[in-house]
């Protein structure tokens, strides 16, 4: 039998009992919608978790600390930097060293008008910051001695000494919320550190040291790399070592680093690299301890929701099987005539499987369309029903958290799965049809 004739007979048989075909397709449609919507809700939860983790910092960062708080023979030094850089999967790294002092004050403006009573000063390898994933909110990276980077919100640490007490600082945490519940940015600070030089006053047991610095850029806040990215100062390591010589009198003796920040090439390599570093005897910190449990929980929820949807599709499979068995009982004489005319048994089997597969295909296609519309509707309700939220509800965005997320692979999977359900449900009726003896089938009324 030609494929063209096979297709024509398949469509004729489906249209012969329109109501029964419609109800069977409806069962597949409901099952397909259930599994797509359920899985999309699970993917939406995982997307929300990933964005929450991303707000906490870079997920590919590993912080290496000194054993026993830095005491003992094993220390963080240049030799360890070379070992870590040679590890497979390591993209970049930088040492970190904090300036310890009794008091660190920052002064700016004419007549020492602006004053920050305390700040954190950290030395890093500024040449590796771009590769490490540090982002600048303004300015450029340091290129000369005396140039430094400020934390994103360092400006809010300064108070205006000409203003009355209680009103001389801008509280960046006292932001309000708009009508949609989103936080409103706080007012700008009284001082922009990038527009004027800073003077650093450092008090130690050896006395007071005053040094000028020129801020050239502001680093985006990222707590996975350190709190100094929020309200501190980042110096090039050689500049910090010179500063420590002046304040602590350590001439010729290079101190051990406080920590080393390691950036790996992908999230999947965080765990093996961290395990390798721990085997070297160094304690580590990363977002992996938080990400793994959250990822496992999201996967379990996806499987649970997908399982609930699969139950509906299983019920639809029973409907297809029932429809095909009834179709066989009604077309027993037709099957006998086809056999007596010399039609191959394989063609009869393919004919019934084609009808079952067509039911799965039609139900899957319509189910995917309805699921997509339902997903967009759910996202629009959560984001706010407006035309400007229509595109974010479909494709998402950096600042958009969708409740339901339907990636293209999920729609393709749903259609293929619906077809397979149809073929699987029609396999038994098709075999039953080909086993009917031709003579008995012809005699059937």
N, C-alpha and C positions, 0 to 999 in steps of 0.2 A: 504494500500500500504506500502511495506517495505521501510525502510529508504534508503537501497541500491538502490532500483529501483527509488526512488524519486531523489536521487543524480544523477543517470545516465540520467534520463529524463531531469533534470535541465541543465546538461552540454550539452546534445544533442540540446536542445532548444536554448541555448546561441550560440552554434556553427552553428546553422541553418542559421542565418543571421550575418555572421562574421563582415561585414563592419559596420552594425548598432550597434552591440554589442561593437565593437572597439571604435566607436565615442562616445557612451554613457559612456564607461569606461574612455575615454579620458576626458570627461567633469567632471567626479568625480575626476579624477587624478588632473586636473588643480585646481579644488576647494579645494582639500585636500592640495595641495602644497601651495596655496594662504594662507589658514588659518594657516598652520604650520609655514611658513616663516614669516608671519606678526606677529604672536604671539612670535616667537623666537626673532624677532627684538625688541619687547617690553621687553622681558625677558633680552635681552642683555643690553638695556638701564638701566634697574633696577640693573643689576649686576654692571655696570659701576658706577651708583650712590652709591651703597653700598660700593664699593671700595674707592670712593672719600670720603665718610663719615668715613670709617675705617682709612684712612690716617689722618683724622682730630683728631682722638682719639677714646678711648673706648666708645662704644655706650651705655654701661650699667652703666655709671658713672653719679651720681647726686651730684652736689656741693651745700651744704647747707650754706647759708650766714647768718650773724647776722642781725636782723631787725634794721632799722634806722642807718645803718653803725656801729653797735656795741654799740650804746648808748641806755640807758634805762635799765629797769629791766630784760628784756629777753636777755640772753646771751648764747653763745655757751660754754658749760661746760661739765664736766664728767656726770652730771645727764642727759643731753640731749643725750650724747653718749649711755647711757644705754637704753633710750627710743627708739632711732633710731634702735639700734641693735635688739630690740624686735619686730620690725615691720615685718609682713609677706613679704617674698620675698627678704629681705636684706641678702646678703651673707657675706659682710665684710664692715668695715668702718675704717677710720683713721682721727684723727684731724690734722689740719695744723695751724702752727703758724710761722710767719715770724719774723726774727730779724731786728729790726729797728735801724739804725745807720746813722751817717753823712757820713761815709765812711767805706767800707769793701774791703780790699785789700788782695790778695793772693800772696804769695811769695814761690818760689821753686828754687832748684838748688844751686850749690856752689856759694857763694858770692852774693846771691840774684839775680841770673842771669835772672830768669823768673819772670814776674810780670803781674798780672791781676788787673787792676785799680778798677774794681767793679764786684760784683757778688751778687746773691740772696741766702740767707741762710734760709732754711725752716726746721722746726721740724715736724716729722711725727712719726707714730708708725711703726718702721721698722719691727717689728715682724709680722705685717699684710700685708706687701707689696706684698708678693708672692700671697696671697689669693686675694688681691685687683687687681691683674692683672698687676702689675709693672713687666717689663721685663728687664733683665740685658744684656747688650751687651758685658760685660766683668766682671771678678771678681766674688765676692760673696757678700752676704748680711752682714751688720755689726753684730758682735757677742760680741764685748767688747767695753768698754768706749773709746772714742777718735777715733773710726772708723766711717768713713762717706762714703756716696755715692756721686758721681759726676754726673752731667748731661751728656748726650751723647756727646755734643759738647763743654763742658767746656774748653777743651784743646785749642780751637781756640781763647779763650779770653786772653791767655797769649802771651806776647810779649817778644822777646829775646833782652835784653838790650844791648848786645854786637854787635848787628847788627845796621846798619844805619836807621834813622827814615824814615818811608815809606816802608821799606823792612823788618821790624822786626816782622811782624805778617802775618799769612796765612789767607786770606779771603775765608772762606768756601762757600760764596755765589757767588764767581767769577768762578764757575765751567764751563767747556766747554761742548759741545754736540758732540756725535759721529755721524757717517754717517747715522744712523737710526733715529736721532733726540732725542735719550735718553740722559739725563744728565750724564756727567762723574764725578765721585767722585773727590773732590778737593785733592790736595796734603796733605800728613800727616802733622799734626801740629809739631811745634818745640819741644813740650813737651808732654810726656805721664804722666798724673797725678797719674796713678796707680803704677808707678815704683819708686816713691819717696814721702817722706812726704811733707805736705804743712804747711805753716805758715800763720795764719790768723791775719791780723792787723785790729782792729776795733777802729774807732775814734768816740767818743760820747761826749756829754757835760761834762761828768765826767772824760774825759781823754782818753788815748789810752790803749787798751788791746791787748796783743799779745799771741796767743795760737797755739800750734802745733796740727795737725790732721793727721790721716793716711787714705787716700782713699783706699778702699778695693774693690769697684765695681763701674761700670758706668751704669746708668739707661737709658733705651731706651726713646727717645723723645716721649712724649704724652701730647699734650696741653690740653686734657680733664682732666688731672690730675694736670696740672700746668706748667708754663714756666720754673720752676726750673729743670724739667726733661731734658731741652735742655742745659742751660748754668749756672745752679745753683748748690748748694750743699744741700744734704738731710741729716739731723742729726736725731738721735733718740731723741724723745721728752724730756726725762730727761736730756740729754746732752745740748739741747737748753735752757732748763729752767735754768740750772746751768750757762750757758753762759750769759743769760739775767740778772741773779743776779749780775754777775761781771761787766757787761757793764752798766746796768740801776739801780742797787742797789735795786732791788725788792726782798727783803728777806722775805720769809714766805708768800708772797702774790702771788698766782698763777693767771696769767692773763687769760682772756677769749681767746678762740681760734679765729683765723681769719675766719676759715671755717672748714667744715667737709665734707670729701669726702665719699660718700656712693656708694657701688657697689651692684647691684641687680643681681639675678640669671639669668635673661634672659631679652631680649629687650622688650618683651611683658609686663614685670612687671615694667618698668620704669615709665610709665604714672600713674598707681595706687599708687605706692610708692611716687612719686613726689607730687601727689594730697594730699596724707595723710600728708606729711611733711608741705605742704602749709597750710593745715587746722590747723596745730599746731602753725601757726603764723610766719613761717620762709620762707623767699624767697629762691628760688632754681634756679639752672641753669643746663641744660643738653642738649644733642644733639637732644632731642625729638622734640624741636621746629623747628629744621631744617629737621629732618628725616621724620616727619609726612607729611609736605607739599610735599616733594620730592617723598615720597611713594605714596601719593594720585595722584600726577601728572603722575607717572610711571604707576599706575593702570589705569588711564584714557586713556593713550596712548595705553596700551595693549588692552583695550576694543575697542578702535577706530580701531586699526589695525586688531584685531580679527573680528570685524564687517565687515570690508572691505573684508576679506577673506571669511567670511560666506556668503556674497552675491554671490561669485563665486560658492560656494557649493549649494546654493539655486537654481541657474540657472541649475546646474548639476542635482538637484532633479527633475526639470521640464523635463529634458531630459530623465530621467529614467521613469517618469510617461508616457511620450509620447511613449517611446519604448514599454512599457508593454501594453499600450492600443492598439497599432498597432499589437502587438503579439497576443492579444486576438482576434482582428478582423480577423486575418489570421488563427487562430486555433479554430474558433467557432465550426466547425464540429468535431474536435478532442475532444473538451470539451463535446459535446453531446454524442459521442461514449463512453467516460469514464463514464458519468453519467448513460447511458443505461446499461453498464456492471456492475453497482453497486458500482462504485467508490464513496467513501464518499465525501461530499461537502467540508469537512475540508481538505481532501487530495489535492483537486484542489486548494483551497486557499493557502495551504502551498507550493504547487508547484510553484505558481506564486510569492509568497513572497520570496521563496528560490532563484528564479532567480534574483529578484530585490536586495535581500541582497547580493548575490554573486557578482553582478556588483559593489555594494558599497564596498565589501571586497577587490576585485581585485584592484579597483581604489585607495582605501585607502592604501593598501600595497605598490603598485608601487609609489604612491604619497609620502609616508613617505621616501622611499629609495631616490627618486629624491630630496626631501626637505633636507635630511641629506647631500647629496652630495653638494647641492647648499649652505647650511649653512657653510660647511667646506671650500668651495671655497671662500665665502665672507670673512670668517675669515682669510684665507691665503692671500687674497689680502690686507687686512688691516694690517696684521702682517708682510707681506713680503713673496713672493712666494719662499719658500725653504723647503727642507726636514726636517730640524731641527725645523721648525715652524708647521709641520703637526700635531704632537701630542698635542701641546698647542692649536692649532686651534680646536681640537676635545674635549679635556677634560678641557682646560683652565689651570690656574695656579695663584699663588699668585700675580705675577707681570705681568700677562697677562690680557688684557681687550679685550674680544671678542665682535664683533658687533652683531652676531647671536648666541643664546644659545638655543639648543634643548634638554631639559631634557627628560629622558625616559617616564615620565608620559604624555608628550605632544604627543609623537608618539602613545602611547597606546590610548590616548583620540581621536586622529585623526582617527585611525582605527575604534574604536567603534562608533564614531560619523558618519563616512562614512557608516557603516553598518546600523545604525539607520536611516540615511537619505534614504538609499536604501529601507529599510523595510517600512518607512513612505510613500515614493513615490509609492511603489507598493501596498499599502493597498487598495486604491480606485480601481485600475484595477483588483485586486484579488477579491474584492467583486462584481465587475461588472461581472466577469467571472462566479462566482458561482450562480448568479441570472438569467443566461440565461437558459430558459426552455430546457430540453433535446430534445424534439421533434422538436422544432424550430431550435436548434443547428444542429441536424442531417440533416435537410433539407437544411441547409445553404451550398452554393457552395464556 
